């Protein structure tokens, strides 16, 4: 495995790799969910590249950019063990040099839910993803379904700008108890973590009700919300049931594919999760 710290160095090494090339961009703090995406990429491509960069422009002023866990040595060891061929580890100055003044903004799907509550977040995501795609030139790029809204944003970015990369969505990886894997799980106290299991339980209960024939959007939202509200430490940001393509909130009956999305704080830790509802 080789490590490149500049765009020029990465591009020179990238030209030596056999294709197709799969990309998994990361902020680091790797866990089993990340490694599952790398394994998927490894199985579908001749070469795998990754990026390791904590992107400041996707963090709000009151978010955890300065606290976000950073351990390059550990992450690179895990990349190597997972079979990654080339890692891009740029500095802040390499990605945002003096005078940098371009923002990539995706409309529509960014204006609700996370976008409404975290102004500028998806501008930062779209800008850095566009830059990383430009530098790495992947044939395929791999993203987890846990960040459901982010996945829609990236798909729209690629579609609308005609970027030559296939976006591959990978199922959410969970601990055996159901909690979706996230780097932020490390911030949870034991009690907070136990209560955070209500997210996956609530989504499971609502999904089962949907499978059993419940189609009322309000009823499905209530099922998930009730399970989470029962936890004394939970502070619900939203429980939404939205169209799977536009993220417009569903009213009345669910007649098209939809996403049930939740965002909840336990102490200082904000967690998100989602489940897809597919209409036969």
C-alpha positions as CSV (number, residue, x, y, z in Angstrom):
1,X,0.0,0.0,0.0
2,X,1.3,3.5,-0.9
3,X,0.4,6.8,0.7
4,X,0.2,10.1,-1.2
5,X,0.0,13.4,0.5
6,X,-0.2,15.7,-2.5
7,X,-2.5,15.7,-5.5
8,X,0.4,15.5,-7.9
9,X,1.9,12.5,-6.0
10,X,-1.5,10.8,-5.9
11,X,-2.1,11.2,-9.6
12,X,1.3,9.8,-10.5
13,X,0.7,6.7,-8.4
14,X,-3.0,6.4,-9.6
15,X,-1.8,6.1,-13.2
16,X,0.1,2.9,-12.3
17,X,-3.0,1.1,-10.9
18,X,-4.9,-1.4,-13.0
19,X,-8.6,-0.7,-13.4
20,X,-11.3,-0.7,-12.6
21,X,-10.6,1.4,-9.6
22,X,-12.9,1.6,-6.6
23,X,-12.9,4.6,-4.1
24,X,-14.0,4.8,-0.5
25,X,-13.6,8.3,0.8
26,X,-13.3,8.6,4.6
27,X,-12.9,11.1,7.5
28,X,-10.9,8.4,9.3
29,X,-11.8,6.9,12.7
30,X,-12.4,3.6,10.9
31,X,-14.7,0.9,12.2
32,X,-16.2,-2.4,10.9
33,X,-18.7,-0.5,8.8
34,X,-16.0,1.2,6.9
35,X,-14.1,-2.0,6.4
36,X,-17.2,-3.7,5.0
37,X,-17.3,-1.0,2.3
38,X,-13.6,-1.5,1.5
39,X,-14.3,-5.3,1.3
40,X,-17.1,-4.7,-1.2
41,X,-14.9,-2.4,-3.3
42,X,-12.1,-5.0,-3.2
43,X,-14.4,-7.6,-4.5
44,X,-15.6,-5.5,-7.4
45,X,-12.5,-3.7,-8.6
46,X,-8.9,-4.5,-9.6
47,X,-7.6,-1.7,-7.4
48,X,-9.0,0.2,-4.3
49,X,-8.1,3.7,-3.3
50,X,-9.2,5.6,-0.2
51,X,-9.0,9.2,1.0
52,X,-8.3,10.1,4.6
53,X,-9.3,13.7,5.3
54,X,-11.3,15.4,8.1
55,X,-13.1,18.0,6.0
56,X,-13.7,21.2,8.0
57,X,-16.3,22.7,5.6
58,X,-18.9,20.0,6.4
59,X,-18.8,20.8,10.1
60,X,-20.9,23.6,11.6
61,X,-19.5,26.1,14.1
62,X,-21.0,24.2,17.1
63,X,-20.1,20.7,15.8
64,X,-17.2,18.4,16.7
65,X,-14.6,19.2,14.1
66,X,-11.8,19.8,16.7
67,X,-12.9,16.7,18.7
68,X,-13.3,14.3,15.7
69,X,-11.1,11.3,16.4
70,X,-7.8,11.3,14.4
71,X,-5.4,8.4,14.3
72,X,-3.7,8.2,10.9
73,X,-1.3,5.4,11.9
74,X,-4.2,3.2,13.0
75,X,-6.4,4.0,10.0
76,X,-3.6,3.4,7.6
77,X,-2.8,0.0,9.3
78,X,-6.4,-1.0,8.8
79,X,-6.4,0.2,5.2
80,X,-3.3,-1.9,4.6
81,X,-4.8,-5.0,6.2
82,X,-8.0,-4.5,4.2
83,X,-6.1,-4.6,0.9
84,X,-6.2,-0.9,-0.1
85,X,-3.7,-0.1,-2.8
86,X,-3.4,3.7,-2.5
87,X,-4.4,6.2,0.2
88,X,-4.7,9.9,-0.3
89,X,-3.9,11.8,2.9
90,X,-3.8,15.5,2.0
91,X,-3.2,18.4,4.3
92,X,-5.8,21.2,4.8
93,X,-3.7,23.5,2.6
94,X,-3.5,20.9,-0.2
95,X,-7.3,20.7,-0.4
96,X,-8.1,24.3,0.3
97,X,-5.1,26.4,-0.8
98,X,-4.9,30.1,-0.3
99,X,-7.5,31.9,-2.4
100,X,-9.8,28.8,-2.7
101,X,-13.3,30.3,-3.3
102,X,-15.5,27.6,-4.9
103,X,-18.5,26.0,-3.4
104,X,-20.5,23.1,-5.0
105,X,-24.2,23.4,-4.0
106,X,-26.7,20.7,-4.6
107,X,-30.3,21.9,-4.4
108,X,-33.6,20.1,-3.6
109,X,-32.6,17.2,-1.4
110,X,-30.2,19.3,0.7
111,X,-32.9,21.7,1.9
112,X,-34.6,19.4,4.4
113,X,-33.7,17.4,7.5
114,X,-29.9,17.5,7.9
115,X,-29.6,20.3,5.5
116,X,-32.1,22.4,7.4
117,X,-30.6,21.7,10.7
118,X,-26.9,21.9,9.7
119,X,-26.7,24.9,7.3
120,X,-23.8,24.6,4.9
121,X,-23.1,20.9,5.8
122,X,-24.0,19.5,2.4
123,X,-22.2,22.4,0.6
124,X,-19.1,21.1,2.4
125,X,-19.9,17.5,1.5
126,X,-20.6,18.2,-2.2
127,X,-17.5,20.3,-2.6
128,X,-15.1,17.9,-1.0
129,X,-16.6,14.9,-2.8
130,X,-16.4,16.7,-6.1
131,X,-12.7,17.5,-5.4
132,X,-11.9,13.9,-4.3
133,X,-13.6,12.5,-7.4
134,X,-11.6,14.9,-9.6
135,X,-8.3,13.9,-7.9
136,X,-8.8,10.1,-7.6
137,X,-10.8,9.5,-10.9
138,X,-12.5,6.3,-9.6
139,X,-14.7,4.1,-11.7
140,X,-16.9,3.3,-8.7
141,X,-17.3,5.1,-5.3
142,X,-18.7,3.4,-2.3
143,X,-21.0,5.0,0.4
144,X,-23.0,3.6,3.3
145,X,-26.8,3.7,3.4
146,X,-26.8,4.9,7.0
147,X,-26.2,8.4,5.8
148,X,-29.3,8.2,3.6
149,X,-29.6,11.9,2.8
150,X,-25.9,12.2,2.0
151,X,-26.2,9.3,-0.4
152,X,-29.0,11.1,-2.3
153,X,-27.0,14.3,-2.4
154,X,-24.0,12.5,-3.9
155,X,-26.1,10.7,-6.5
156,X,-27.6,14.0,-7.6
157,X,-24.2,15.6,-7.7
158,X,-22.9,12.9,-10.0
159,X,-26.0,12.8,-12.1
160,X,-26.4,16.6,-12.6
161,X,-22.7,17.2,-13.3
162,X,-22.3,14.1,-15.5
163,X,-19.4,12.8,-13.4
164,X,-18.1,9.5,-14.8
165,X,-18.3,7.5,-11.6
166,X,-20.8,4.8,-10.5
167,X,-22.1,5.4,-7.0
168,X,-22.5,2.1,-5.1
169,X,-24.7,2.1,-2.0
170,X,-23.8,-0.4,0.7
171,X,-26.1,-1.6,3.5
172,X,-25.8,-0.2,7.0
173,X,-23.5,-2.3,9.1
174,X,-24.8,-2.8,12.7
175,X,-23.5,-4.2,15.9
176,X,-25.2,-7.4,17.0
177,X,-27.5,-5.4,19.3
178,X,-28.7,-3.3,16.3
179,X,-26.9,0.0,16.8
180,X,-25.7,1.3,13.4
181,X,-21.9,1.6,13.4
182,X,-20.6,5.2,13.6
183,X,-17.4,6.9,14.7
184,X,-19.5,9.0,17.0
185,X,-20.7,5.9,19.0
186,X,-17.4,6.2,20.9
187,X,-18.7,9.3,22.5
188,X,-21.6,7.5,24.2
189,X,-21.6,6.6,27.8
190,X,-22.7,3.0,28.6
191,X,-26.2,4.2,29.6
192,X,-26.5,6.4,26.5
193,X,-25.4,3.6,24.3
194,X,-28.0,1.3,25.8
195,X,-30.8,3.8,25.2
196,X,-29.5,4.6,21.7
197,X,-30.6,1.1,20.7
198,X,-34.1,2.6,20.6
199,X,-33.3,4.1,17.2
200,X,-32.9,0.7,15.5
201,X,-35.8,-0.8,17.5
202,X,-38.1,2.0,16.5
203,X,-37.2,1.7,12.9
204,X,-37.6,-2.1,13.1
205,X,-41.1,-1.8,14.7
206,X,-42.2,0.7,12.0
207,X,-40.8,-1.4,9.2
208,X,-42.6,-4.5,10.6
209,X,-45.8,-2.6,10.8
210,X,-45.3,-1.5,7.2
211,X,-44.7,-5.1,6.1
212,X,-47.8,-6.1,8.0
213,X,-49.9,-3.6,5.9
214,X,-49.7,-0.3,7.7
215,X,-49.5,2.5,5.1
216,X,-50.4,5.6,7.1
217,X,-47.4,7.9,7.2
218,X,-48.4,9.4,10.6
219,X,-48.9,6.0,12.1
220,X,-45.5,4.8,11.0
221,X,-43.8,7.9,12.3
222,X,-45.6,7.5,15.7
223,X,-44.4,3.9,16.0
224,X,-40.8,4.9,15.7
225,X,-41.1,8.0,17.8
226,X,-42.8,6.3,20.6
227,X,-40.0,3.8,21.0
228,X,-37.4,6.6,21.1
229,X,-39.4,8.9,23.4
230,X,-39.6,6.2,26.0
231,X,-35.8,6.6,26.7
232,X,-35.1,9.2,29.4
233,X,-31.9,10.4,27.8
234,X,-33.3,10.8,24.2
235,X,-33.6,14.3,22.7
236,X,-35.3,13.8,19.3
237,X,-34.3,16.1,16.5
238,X,-36.6,14.6,14.0
239,X,-38.5,11.4,13.0
240,X,-39.3,11.8,9.3
241,X,-41.0,9.7,6.7
242,X,-39.9,11.1,3.3
243,X,-40.0,10.2,-0.3
244,X,-37.0,8.1,-1.2
245,X,-36.0,10.3,-4.2
246,X,-37.0,13.9,-3.2
247,X,-37.1,13.7,0.6
248,X,-40.4,15.5,0.6
249,X,-42.3,14.6,3.7
250,X,-45.0,11.9,3.0
251,X,-48.5,12.9,4.0
252,X,-51.4,10.4,4.0
253,X,-50.6,7.0,2.8
254,X,-47.2,5.6,1.6
255,X,-47.6,4.8,-2.0
256,X,-44.0,5.2,-3.3
257,X,-40.6,4.0,-1.9
258,X,-39.9,6.1,1.2
259,X,-37.2,6.5,3.9
260,X,-38.0,6.6,7.6
261,X,-35.2,8.8,9.0
262,X,-34.3,9.6,12.6
263,X,-31.9,12.0,14.3
264,X,-31.6,11.9,18.1
265,X,-29.2,13.2,20.7
266,X,-28.1,11.2,23.7
267,X,-26.1,13.5,25.9
268,X,-23.8,15.4,23.5
269,X,-23.8,12.8,20.8
270,X,-26.2,13.1,17.8
271,X,-26.9,9.9,16.0
272,X,-28.8,9.3,12.7
273,X,-30.3,6.2,11.3
274,X,-32.9,5.2,8.6
275,X,-34.9,2.4,7.1
276,X,-36.2,2.1,3.6
277,X,-39.9,1.3,3.0
278,X,-40.4,-0.4,-0.4
279,X,-43.9,-0.5,-1.9
280,X,-44.6,-3.7,-3.8
